[in-house]
Amino acid sequence: MPTWNTLFSVVLTALIAGCAWAPGSPPTPTPIPMARIGFLDTDVGGATAQPLGAFRDGLKELGLVEGRNLTIEYRFAEGDESRLPTLAAELAALPLSVIVATTTQGTRAAEQTRTAIPIVFTGLQDPVAANLVESLARPGRGATGTTLMTPQLHGKRLELLKKTVPELTRVAVLANPTSVGASMSQVEEAARPLGLVIDPREAHTTSEFEPVFQAMLAAGDQAVMVLPDALFYNNRQQMIALGNQFQLPDMYWAREFADEGALVAYGGNRADAFRRAATYVDKILKGAKAADLPVEQPLQFDFVINTRRATALGLTMPREMLIQATWVVE
């Protein structure tokens, strides 16, 4: 027979336990799991503020907040592509769930580390031609992400350039020959129905920029279209200054060029490509495989006209183009 003291102890213990689980009691905090990803950029740290900010915004919309449940290991090549393999190897050696790469060169460097870490690329020009995926619908390997499909837009850029410079017949086309987006045959094919003669030009380093612009002027080129490459993007202020110096109407693929002083830019919206890349990170963190996630093509396009530059060149922008533009820099 239990004594009254024993019964009292049992009841008291039960009451204490009940109070501990009573409704309204503050629950014991559950530790928030911390995801860890890498970010590999060819540019200078902070220079890609707009697209990097869009990427962070995309993560935040999905509940991934840096410093709360997400750690990002940043590596910036400071405009020196030769550093990418070393930086990619540093990231591959860390316990990461995903590596985000912002250029074709960066994606290739990450892939060449033979890491098992999935890779998400942001706004590449042509990942199929770069042999980074088997197809857009079925990447089939360890990388996926968003593409700007830039080579397919060469014809549209030439068309807009001709409307900007009505008497245009000869266009210099500047490319970095190591770039996947440097398909001169595609450009020449697009130029034929427009009655344009293409003058192919190449630059491997920044030291070649000024001599190549001098050669364009000497050859009688009336405008220049620059093909996509990190070399040109990371040194866009120098490119824009040379266009001004040699008084050449210029066409680029990214809106930042026209925002900062070039005449015209047309291409997929890079910030949107970065924002949508965040969805790949989220899906992979939840267990999806990069090989099974189709590459997304651009949903938004930028068509930016700099009328201040047009005035400096003595050009009158057609009203039709000003209406079509997504942004006009005045």
N, C-alpha and C positions, 0 to 999 in steps of 0.2 A: 504493500500500500504506500503510494507516494504521500509524503508529508505536505502540509500546507506551504512550507518554505519552498519545497521543490516545485509545486504547482505555481506558486507565485513567480518563481524564476523563469519557468517556461512561458507564462503569459507575458511577463515583462520583455523577454527576448523577442517574442512574436510582435509585440507592440512597437518595439524599436525598429525591427525589420520592416514593419508596415509603414512607419514614418519615413524610412529611408526611400521607399518606393512610392510615397504618396503623390497624387497628382499635384502638379504645380511646383514640385521640388526641382531645383536646378539639376539637369542631367550632367553626368560626368562627361567633360569635353572629349570628343573623339578626335584623335590626331588627323590632320589633313594630309593625305598622301602627296608627296612632292614629286612631280614629274621633272625630268632633266633632259633638255635638248641642246643641240649645238646650232650655231648660226655662222655660216662661212660666207664672207662677202669680199669681193675683189676691191671694193672702194675703200676710201678713208673712213674710219669710224666717225659716225655722226653725219657724214656727207649725204647719206641716203635717208635722211630724216623722214621725208614724206612716205616712201614705200615701207620703210621699217616701221614707222608709226602705224601705217595701215595694217601691217602684219600683226603688230601687238593688239590693235583694235579688234582684228578678227579673232585672235585668241581670247580676248576679254569677252567678246560676245558669246563665246562657247564655254565661258566659265573658267578659263585658264588665265590666271593673273600672276604676272611675274612678281616674285617675292612672297606670294601667299601659298600657291600650290604649284608653282612653276619656277624652275631655275633655267636660265639661258646662258650657255657658255658662248661668248662672242669671240670670233677671230676675224680680223680685218687685214687684208693684204696691202693696204695703203697704196693701191694703184699699181703694185708690183706683182704681176701674175706669177713670176717665178717663185714667189713665197707660198703659193697655194698648196703644193704637195706637202710641205712641212706643216702648215697650219691644219690641213685635212688630217694628217697623221696624228697631230696632237688631239684633235677631236675624236678620232677613231679609237684612241687609247683610253678614252674616258667612258664611264658607265652611262652612256646616253641611250635614250629610247628612239630618238630621231636626229638626223642631221639635216638642216635646212641650208641649201646652197642657192645663191642668187644669180649665178651665171653658168653658162655652159662649161667654162674652164673650171669653175669651182666644183660643179657637179662631177665632172670627169676626174678631178683630183680626189674627191671623196670616194668615188667608185674604185679608183686604182689603189686605194689602201686595202682593198679586198675585205672591207669591214662587213660584218653581218648586220650593222645598224642600218635601218631603212633610211633612204634619202628622199627628201621633198625639195623639188626645185621650183623656183618662182619666176614665171614669165620668160622662159627661154625662147630663143628664136625658132629653132627647129630641132626638138629632141630626137626625132626619128632620124634625120640626116646626121645628127651627131652620134648616132648609134648608142644612145642612152636608154632607149626603150625600143621594143620590137614593133609596136604600133601605138597610136594614140588610144585606141579602144582597149588594147590589151598590152600594157607595158611589159609584162612578162619577166621583169627582173627586179632589182632592188631599189629602183627609183621611179618616182612619179611626181606629178605636180601640175603646174599651169604653163601654158605656152602663149606667146604673142603672135605666132604664125607669121612672122615678119616677111620671109621671102615671098609669100603669096600676095603681099601688099605692094611690091615694087611697082607694078603697073599703075596702081592708084596714085602712088606718090609722084610718078612721072607725069601723070595726067594733071594733077593739081599744080605741079611745077610749071607745066606748059601754060596753064590758065593764068598763072601768076605772071609769067614772062611771055606775052603773046607771040613775040617774034623768035622764040626759042627754037633752035635747030640742033645745037650741039651741047651736050651735057657731060661734065666730068663725073665719074662715079668712083668714089673713094672707098676702098675696102682694106681691111687687114686680111691678108691672104691666109692667115692661120684660122680665121673665123669661119664657123659653119654657115653663117648668114651671107658669106661672100660668094654667092653664086652669080658670077657675071653673065653666064649664058642665059639665066632667067631674066636678068635685067635687059639684056640685048633683045631677047624675044619680046618682052613687054614694050620696048621702045619702038619696035618696027612699025606697028600700026599707027603710032603717033607721029611718025615721020621724024624721029629723033636719032641723031648719031651719038653713040656712046663713046666716050674717051675713058677707058679703064685706067685707074690710078691706084697705087698701093702705098701703104705706110705700115711699117712694123713697130716703129718707136716714135716717141714724141719729137725726137730730133729730126725726123723726116717730114714733119707737118709743114713747116714753112717752105722748104724746097719744093714739095709737091704742089702747094698752092701757087708758087711762082711758075711752075711748069704748066699748070692749068691756064694761067693768064697768057703765057707765051704761046700756047697752042690755040688760043682763040676760043676757049670754052666760055659759054655764056652763063652758066650756072653750075652748081655742084650738088649732087645727092650723095650723102654719106650713108654707107651701109652699117647695120648694127654691129657693134663690138664694144666690149668693156674698155678697150684702149681709148676709144673716142669719147665714150660716155664719161669716164673718170677724168678726162682732160678736156671737158666741153668748153670751159672758159677760154682755153687756148684756141680751140677750133673756131669758136664764135668770133674771137678777136681777129683771127686771120681772114675770116669771111668778110669782116668789116674793112680790114686793111686793104684787101684786094678787090673790094666792091663786087663780090660774087653773090648773087641770090643763092640761098642755101636751103636744102630740104633735109630734115632728119626724121628719125623714127620715134623719138621720145619727146613728150611735151616740154620737159625741162629745158631743152635747147631753145625753143621759141620763147618760153617764159623768161629766159636769161639773155635773149638778144638775137637769136637766129631768126630768119624770115618765116619759115613754115615748118611744122612738124605734124606728122600723121602716123598713127599706129595704135595698137592696143593699149589700154590704160594700165600702166605698170602698177599703180597703187592698188587697183582692183585685183590684179593678178596676185599681188602679195597678200591682200586680205583673204582671198579665196584659198591661198596656200595653207592658211591656218586650219581650214577644214580637214585637210589631209593629215596634218599633225594630230588633230583631235581623233580622227578615225583610227589612225595607227596606234595611238595611245590606248584606244579601246579594243585593240586586238586585230584590226584589219591588216592585210598584207599589201605592201606597195604594189606588188605585181598584179594585184586584182583591181586596183583603183584606176579607172580611165583618166588620161590626161585631159584637162579642160582647156578649151580654146577661149579666146577673149570674148567677153560679153559686152564690154564697153570700149569705145574707141575715142581717142583724142585727136581733134583737128584744130591746131592752134596757129593763129596768124599774128605776127608782130607788125602792127601798122607803123610803128615808129621806125622799124628797120626798112619797111617798104618805102616810107617817105625819104629816108636817107639814100635809098637806091634810085629814087625818082620813079617809083612804080605806083600805079593806082590799082588797088586791090578791087577786083570785080565785086559788085554788090552781091551777086549770087554766092560767091565764096564766103563773104562776110556773114551771110545769113546761115550758111551751112556749118560754119565754124562752131566748135563747142566752146571756144574761148578766144577772145581777141585781146591782145596786149596793146594798149594805146599809149 
